[in-house]
Each structure stands twice: as C-alpha cells, then as structure tokens.
C-alpha cells in the first residue's frame, strides 16, 4: 500500500476584479495554496485552500508531519493535524477574509490534505472521488451565476473585460454575460454595498429581465433585523432565498420569525457547533456548506446528513478559487443527495487556472462530474509556476478588503448591520 512520501504546499496568486462587498473590495490579487501529496509509488493527490500567512504557516507545520501516513487512513491524518496545531498554535482559531471566523483552525487545515488523500485513494483504486463518497446521484452539478457590484477596473489599472456594474442596468448586463456565456439557471447578487432600496431595485430589475431564473441576495449581514424584514417583505415571491441579511444566529432568528422568505447562511453557521443553537431558534432554513471551512468532503457529508435530519435546505458557498477546489466541490455535490439548490462559484471571474483545461467546462450552467480516477484533473505545472511567481511578486499576503478599500476611500468603514 502506498504511503505519503513528500508534501509540497505552493502559495499562488491570480488576478481578481474589483468586486465590492460589505467590508470593502477585492484586492487585485486573490491568494490560494495548492497542496500536493506524493506517494512512494509515484502517485499525486491535490488539494486547494486559503493562502494567508497564518494559514500557510499552519499548513507548513502539518506538512512536515504527514510523510509516512497511509492516504486511506484519514483518522490518523486528522490526529496529526490536531496534534501539530495543538503544539504550534495552542488550538487557536482562524479568520478568513474579514467575515468568516472559526474557533479552531483544525478543520480548515485538515481539509486540503483530506481532499488530496481522497484524490490519491481514487488514483490507487481507479475510481473517481464521487464514488469514494458513496456514488454520484447526479451526472452534472448545477451552479449559480454570482453577480457583483464592481468598478470598471482596479484604480491605476486598465478596465477589465466585465466593465463597471454599479446600477441595476449594469448588473442586468453582467447577468446576461453570465447567462449567455455559462448558461446559469439561477443568479445570486452580492449585496451590502449600497442602500437596501438600491439593492432591492437591482433584484427587481434582474427579475424583470430574467423572470424564470431563481434569484438570491446576500448582503453579508449589512442590515439590522428590522431592515431585513422590510426587504424580505418587499422581495417575497421575487427571491428564492435571502442570505445572511443580518449578523448572528440571534439576529437571523428574529428575521426568520417574521418572514416566510427562506434564510440561508454561510456566516453564522460555519461549523458543527453552530448547528444546535441555529436549529433550536429556527434561525436559518438553508445552510451553505463549504468543504474548505467545514473540514473536508466527508465532514461536509456529515453536515448534509444533519441538514436532512432537521429539514434544512443545503447548497454550497464559494470564495475566489481555482480548479482544484472546483473539482472537489463538484465531486462532493455529485455525491450529496440532499443538495437542494445550485452551488455558488466565483469561477467565471478568474482569468487563469492551474489545472489542464477541458474537464471543468460549464454547459447549461452545470459541470459534468469527472469519471476518471481521483478528482479527474491534472496539474499544469507551467501555470503553477507562473501563479507562484505572481504570488512572490504581487505583494499581497492576506485578504484585506477593508484595508485595500481605505487606500482608495480613506473614510470607508465596513457596513455590517449599518442599515
């Protein structure tokens, strides 16, 4: 049986447009880390995760302790992560992007190594990861077009191909590009940027332009419970769900009690310990899973089982990501019977990738589940090298939307629960 013989963690950077949100604006470069697990039999398994400095330090510490592990022995892998993080960080929590905070870094560090082990298991057994997760229940996985308010380009840089999107008409044009180019059958707008009235007007314009497409609005907790209820009343029958309109489980419970519009979250329920209070208070009706946060693919399946038990809807959250993450998301979604909504993805916003093309193509807003061994993808080493060089030269070392926004608008303050 193969053993892990070598671990390589490579931080990379790829161009990111100026996408606006409640805490600021995306920086010109998005960061990710690619995890390679090599075995003594010559196999390679891939994982992908965040790449801020603190996370890279944790990944590096764990990487030194993994050689010798059987990639099928995930229990031993998790014990190594727990032991190393206990020694290295005292079990401290972690924060990602200024909006997602976890009390323990174990799950976020374990996840890319688990995905890479599952990729190795697939190569060892000549089976796709979806079969290792119990078998695919769908041959294609639907995704939702992810709309953003954005500037035409980063200040001091040329305008990007998407152009400006600050008005309802401009967002409708952006949506047409998404629908025509990728065939998405649902649309999600990242809100929390302008007043609730303005964002409602944008959703109403999208509804008029695309009357048959389900719509979602996610202001990342920008509103008070009272404002959230006003928006829910205005958009009832227009949106399929409202995502994180207000911060915290208690605030979401207040909104939930006053509306029939389903509430979704990837902010107040992002770990297993958040489920009991959220369920007890009926704070959310839909959980947006994210294997990077929840601890990998099998732990995300545990979440899916809990959601099914308690009658919760299930979808999938996305951050700026590359093809390794997209492949893992696709296999997980393929093997999750209770996935009730199309998954989020930032993938159309990227202009570079480091997996060989042709496998993760969008057709009618969906990706065909790879059927070749493992994740079904191959690493493009030339692109890995290029994106690593971009990491070394770009100067970005952590995601700091607020800090970057203040270099452009010095008086900017995050809008959480402002309206």
Secondary structure, 3 states (H helix, E strand, C coil): CCCEEEEEEEEEEEECCCEEECCEECCCEEEEEEEEEEECCCCEEEEEECCCHHHHHHHHHHHHHHCCCCCCCHHHHHHHHHHHHHHHHCCCCEEECCCEEECCCHHHHHHHHHHHHHHHHHHHHCCEHHHHCCCCCCCEEEEEEEEECECCCCCCCCCCCCCCECCHHHHHHHHHHHHHHHCCCEEEEECCCCCHHHHHHHHHHHHHHCCCCEEEEECCCECCHHHHHHHHHHHCCCCCEEECCECCHHHHHHHHHCCCCCEEECCCCCCHHHHHHHHHCCCCCEEEECHHHHCCHHHHHHHHHHHHHCCCEEEECCCCCCHHHHHHHHHHHHCCCCCCCCEECCHHHCCCCCECCCCCCEECCEEECCCCCECCCCECHHHHHHHHHHHHHHCCCCCCHHHHHHHHCCCCCCCCCCC
